[in-house]
Amino acid sequence: MELFVGLDFPPEVIHELERVQRMLRLLDPSAHYEPADNYHLTLRYIGEASDDESIVQRLERIRGERFRLTLQELGIFENADWNVVWVNVREEPCLLALKDKIDRMLTDAGDRIELYPFNPHISLAYYGRPGISDEFSTCPVAPLPFEVSSFHLYAVDHSPDGPRFRKVRAFKLT
């Protein structure tokens, strides 16, 4: 089973992400758009794991306080084969501390170390047209603050319509 650890969002954030995505669709109808049910912010990609129970047990040990994040702006990861359009959040010390706790707990369990920098974002579209970032000014993102009160272990279910993300377990923050 393919797994990752991430954050979900309250309804008002999902509505804002959908609004931005609708504006993007007008600019690039050919891109592949992430369904709203898949919106998340990845804290740690785990990959294939045969036993999720040991991962759950480690994640249950993590303690942290609730914190607030704020949606920030549109961005893009571009490369020769594909790109990802996303909305990021302001990096907050509490978010980085939570990610660090998750990383340490899973690395201590033998999970591999991630080799790329953490860029907290929510993916909205894939395989969009080159140059779409030149039009991001027409798609402003409301700087919407929201509370993070839990993180989740997700499983990736592959389907003909693309991957779908399913929450396996929630871990509350106090």
C-alpha positions in Angstrom: 0.0 0.0 0.0 1.3 3.5 -0.9 1.2 5.9 2.0 1.9 9.5 3.0 1.3 11.8 5.9 -0.5 15.0 5.3 -2.9 17.7 6.4 -6.5 18.2 5.3 -8.5 21.4 5.3 -11.7 22.9 6.6 -14.6 23.6 4.2 -13.8 27.3 3.7 -10.3 26.4 2.5 -11.6 23.8 0.1 -14.1 26.3 -1.3 -11.3 28.8 -1.8 -9.1 26.2 -3.5 -12.0 25.2 -5.8 -12.6 28.9 -6.7 -9.0 29.3 -7.7 -9.1 26.0 -9.6 -12.2 27.2 -11.5 -10.3 30.3 -12.6 -7.3 28.1 -13.7 -9.6 25.9 -15.8 -10.6 29.0 -17.8 -6.9 29.7 -18.5 -6.0 26.1 -19.2 -8.9 23.6 -19.9 -6.4 20.9 -21.0 -4.7 20.5 -17.7 -5.5 17.6 -15.3 -7.3 19.0 -12.3 -7.1 17.5 -8.8 -10.5 16.6 -7.4 -11.4 18.5 -4.3 -11.5 15.2 -2.3 -7.8 14.9 -3.0 -6.7 18.2 -1.6 -4.1 17.8 1.0 -0.7 19.2 2.1 2.0 16.4 2.2 4.2 16.4 5.2 6.0 13.2 4.5 5.8 10.8 1.5 6.3 7.2 2.7 5.8 5.2 -0.4 5.0 1.5 -0.5 4.6 -0.1 2.9 3.4 -3.6 3.6 2.6 -2.9 7.3 0.9 0.4 8.1 0.4 -0.6 11.8 4.0 0.1 12.7 3.7 3.5 11.0 0.5 4.2 12.9 2.1 3.3 16.2 5.0 5.6 15.5 2.8 8.5 14.4 0.6 8.0 17.6 3.6 9.0 19.7 3.9 12.5 18.1 2.7 15.3 20.3 2.0 18.8 19.1 -0.2 21.8 19.6 -2.8 23.0 17.2 -1.6 25.9 15.0 -2.8 28.2 12.2 -1.7 28.3 8.6 -2.7 30.8 5.9 -3.1 30.2 2.2 -0.7 32.4 0.3 -0.3 32.3 -3.5 -0.2 30.2 -6.7 3.0 28.7 -7.8 4.3 26.1 -10.2 6.8 23.2 -10.3 8.0 23.0 -13.9 10.1 20.5 -15.7 10.4 19.2 -19.3 7.8 16.4 -18.9 5.1 17.9 -16.7 4.3 20.6 -14.3 2.2 21.0 -11.1 0.2 24.2 -10.3 -0.2 24.7 -6.6 -1.3 27.0 -3.8 1.2 27.3 -1.0 0.8 28.3 2.7 3.0 30.6 4.7 5.7 28.6 6.4 5.0 28.7 10.1 7.4 27.4 12.8 4.7 25.0 14.1 4.3 23.5 10.7 8.0 22.9 10.3 8.2 21.5 13.9 5.4 19.0 13.1 7.1 18.0 9.9 10.4 17.6 11.7 8.7 15.3 14.4 7.1 13.2 11.7 10.4 12.9 9.8 12.4 11.9 12.9 9.8 9.4 14.0 9.7 7.7 10.5 13.4 7.9 9.8 14.1 6.3 13.2 11.8 3.5 12.0 14.0 2.9 8.9 12.0 5.0 6.4 14.2 6.7 3.8 15.2 10.3 4.2 13.6 12.8 1.8 16.2 14.4 -0.5 14.2 17.4 -1.6 13.4 20.6 0.3 10.0 21.0 2.0 7.7 23.3 0.0 4.3 23.2 1.8 1.7 23.4 -1.0 -1.7 22.0 -2.2 -1.6 20.7 -5.7 -4.4 21.9 -8.0 -3.5 20.9 -11.5 -1.0 18.7 -13.4 0.3 18.7 -17.0 -0.8 22.2 -17.7 0.4 24.3 -20.6 3.8 25.9 -20.4 3.8 29.6 -19.4 0.6 29.5 -17.4 2.4 31.1 -14.5 2.5 34.3 -16.5 -1.3 34.5 -15.9 -1.3 33.8 -12.2 -2.0 37.4 -11.4 -5.5 36.8 -12.8 -6.1 34.1 -10.2 -5.5 35.7 -6.8 -5.6 33.5 -3.7 -7.5 34.8 -0.7 -5.0 34.8 2.3 -7.4 32.6 4.2 -6.2 31.6 7.7 -7.3 28.2 9.1 -6.6 26.0 12.1 -4.6 22.7 11.9 -6.0 20.4 14.6 -4.8 17.1 13.2 -2.6 15.3 10.7 -3.4 12.1 8.8 -2.0 9.0 7.4 -3.2 8.6 3.8 -3.3 5.7 1.4 -3.1 6.1 -2.3 -5.8 4.2 -4.3 -4.9 4.0 -8.0 -7.9 4.1 -10.4 -8.4 4.7 -14.1 -9.4 8.3 -13.2 -6.1 8.8 -11.4 -4.9 8.4 -7.8 -7.4 9.0 -5.0 -6.3 9.7 -1.5 -8.0 8.0 1.4 -7.5 8.8 5.1 -6.3 5.8 7.0 -5.9 7.4 10.4 -6.2 10.8 12.1 -3.8 12.0 14.7 -5.1 14.9 16.9 -3.1 17.9 17.9 -3.9 19.4 21.3 
